[in-house]
Amino acid sequence: MQYAHDFRAVGYPFRLYSGKNALDKLPDEIARHRASRAFIVCGRTVSRQTPLIRQMSALLGDKLAGSYDEIDKDTTLSSVLRATDAARAAQADLIIGVGAGSVIQGARVVTILLAEKRPLEELITKYPEHGPAISARLMAPKLPIINVLTAPTTAQNRAGSRIKDDATGRGMEFFDPKTRPGAIFWDADALSTAPASLIRTGAATTYCRCVMNLGGLAVNPLVEGNRLQAFRLAAGALPRIGDKADPGPRLELCAATLLQNREADDGGTQFERHWAGRVIYAFSTALFSVFPHVGQGEGTSAVTGTVLRQLGTRDPEAMVRMGKALDVWRDGMPVEEAPLRVADALEEVLCSLGMPTRLSALGIEREGLLRVIEHSLRNFNADPKREFARERELLTRVLEAAW
């Protein structure tokens, strides 16, 4: 391995509490931030079907000013606006996000809307037809945030947030480094509240991204360390996620997702821009957005094998690296076999989890694939140089082949 030695790495401070009874430290974190009116943002399931919010309320006592428990799965604008109104009415001085990706992102947007006094359209990231994305400068101080995870998610310590305008379906993205959390809790009991289906879809997404990231070519030593450990943790957790009594796999997946974030801070870029990884990400995100009942893990698993077989030869060295990591390719084998071997290995793992490997298994209309393509062509995280537009016909054929 030849490392890239010219790179930039950054670090963002937060405190992490993990394991049994980790939430017992929550009052200490409230005190550390000198808060007296903490406000919980969560979803209906965790609030109304588990004891977690009641337990947190008992822990916080009079330091808890209130809660809002109707953040939607897609982090809809309407639910975030209602949460903001509730937090403002409660005179919140700290926000606690309790949940997984949708809630954690929603909590960040609540702090932005509480602080910024400009119209919503002036706060979101703009994507010009030509040129890089333009993030609004959100300069107002933000309330501190504490995140309590109920499922592993890369949203746990990021600064970007995506919500959906429920009136139009348009995605709206915010970016503000001041919304990174001051503390994160991986409490074993909190993580046990998530249903097995949610853990399974998250685990599939995490594992597939770990494998895609291992195809990266120009990596520095810090990035490679993050990627290898994230892959090891995710691979080791997968066979054990069905045992709800064992918090270990869920905690290990939390660590894997955190390491995926850390690799970006340490100078990595998503999948090092190899085509298969970028297209899988764009397709899965589009499926998740266009069809609300489809989880991101299901969307990822349904297209991964086909995309690798169809596009993997564009980046043979990346495919070889992934094949070596999965122990399905060795020196001396034909390079053109690497994508096929990786696809077969990944689909075997996904099938063992009970995940779909074809789009036809998702309960969606075939006619809706055109909307998936259009959404994918606007995924600027996967396609920052706008290369997808020149490949519309190819991407359409690949998506059709995944049916």
Secondary structure, DSSP 4 states (H G I P E B T S, - for coil): -PPP----------EEEEETTGGGGHHHHHHHTT-S-EEEEE-HHHHHSSSHHHHHHHHHGGGEEEEE----TT-BHHHHHHHHHHHHHTT-SEEEEEESHHHHHHHHHHHHHHH--S-GGGTSPB--SSS--B-----S----EEEEESS--GGGG-SEEEEE-TTT--EEEEE-GGGS-SEEEEEHHHHTTS-HHHHHHHHHHHHHHHHHHTT-SS--HHHHHHHHHHHHHHHHHGGGTT-TT--HHHHHHHHHHHHHHHHHHTT--GGGG-HHHHHHHHHHHHHHHHSTTS-HHHHHHHHHHHHHHHHGGGSHHHHHHHHHHTT---TTS-GGGHHHHHHHHHHHHHHHTT---SGGGG---GGGHHHHHHHHHT-TTT-TT--GGGGHHHHHHHHHHT-
